[in-house]
Amino acid sequence: MRKLQLAIHHIVGRPLRSALTVIGISIACAGSLSVTGLIQGVQDNLQQGMQEPGADFVVGERACFSLVGGSLPEALGAKLMEVPGVEQVSGVLFNVETVDSSGNVVVSGWPRDSFLWKSLDLAEGQIPGPGDDRSIVLGQSIASALGKTVGDEIDIRFTKFRIVGIARFNSYLNQNIALIPLEVFQQFLSRQNSVTFFQVRLQRPLDTERIPEIRMGLQAAAGNYAVFDSGEFTSDIRLIRVIRAIADTISAIMLGLALVLVATTLLMAVNERTYEIGVLAALGWSDFGILSLIVLEGVLMTAIGALLGLGLGLVVMQVASGTDMAAGYLRPYTNAGLVLRTVLLTIAIGTLGALYPAWRATRLDPAEALRRQ
């Protein structure tokens, strides 16, 4: 208890320096949490969005750079349908488009007879009918954000579409999606007879023992393309890997700066408290006791910084996900594991940063230290 009181006294006794150190640590912690959480949120968001319509497999390009970058021949769908155990196959054309010359929205093109349309839970209106070449269905969240309802028009890349339906979704991605008939979107993008990927639904009831066999059949039919479940598909996107690597690098740099900040602050404190450390040694404090006192100061500052950083990181994620450029991809993502990992990593960094100043304190000669008063 005495050691804790001394540590708190030393931190409070230098309020400006301690406050700046804590702020720096909190910014590093917030940066680490927010970049990691947002990237994990993107992958989780995509995975949930792919699973929601009820597809069991995705057929797409291997290691595609981005979700919108795939290009598969539409005719491949007929080959996939021939695989025993497959109930339905739907090509999907996927892109991100500018809406009303301001924000972005995820746009997906589905064949008119696709099982994907049948999976929709419409809050209002209907799905596009035959001949509705400029009709569109919006997810509830994007419709609310744009202030649109059934009967209104929406401008996508300077082309007017009439909203015929508003759909309810559970996943964040699909809440912010716009849906149009596949052939209309193909013509719109000049990508006739091409899709981004295929979603495959197996026959019900599912025979779990046959799933590996069906997957092998799909892979044989797909040729050079790959068969994924939704989790594998989102993990295979190279852009997510690149962004995750960048995020990890940024986190490492920020936490490294926090380590330097703690080490510098405590080194200054040790130099200023040479006489006090000499007194403690003269009173019988062991090297370990002096070392643990300095380390405790570092741990306390990083713990406070980590707690403040958690709140700041959540605010950063909320702001980032609310921007027009988020396009339904970004959403705040936290769980107990991510929070605990960030806090423990930050405290560990603070502890490491405190070790060298603490070791320096134990190297002081008590008699020499007392003469420096």
Secondary structure, DSSP 4 states (H G I P E B T S, - for coil): -HHHHHHHHHHHHSHHHHHHHHHHHHHHHHHHHHHHHHHHHHHHHHHHHHHTTT-SEEEE-TT-SSTT---EETTHHHHHHTSTTEEEEEEEEEEEEEETTTEEEEEEEE-TT-HHHHT-EEEEE----TT-TTEEEEEHHHHHHHT--TT-EEEETTEEEEEEEEEE-SSHHHHTEEEEEHHHHHHHHT-TTEESEEEEEE-SS--TTTHHHHHHHHHHHHTTSEEE-HHHHHHT-HHHHHHHHHHHHHHHHHHHHHHHHHHHHHHHHHHHTHHHHHHHHHTT--HHHHHHHHHHHHHHHHHHHHHHHHHHHHHHHHHHHTSGGGTTT------HHHHHHHHHHHHHHHHHHHHHHHHHHHTS-HHHHHTT-
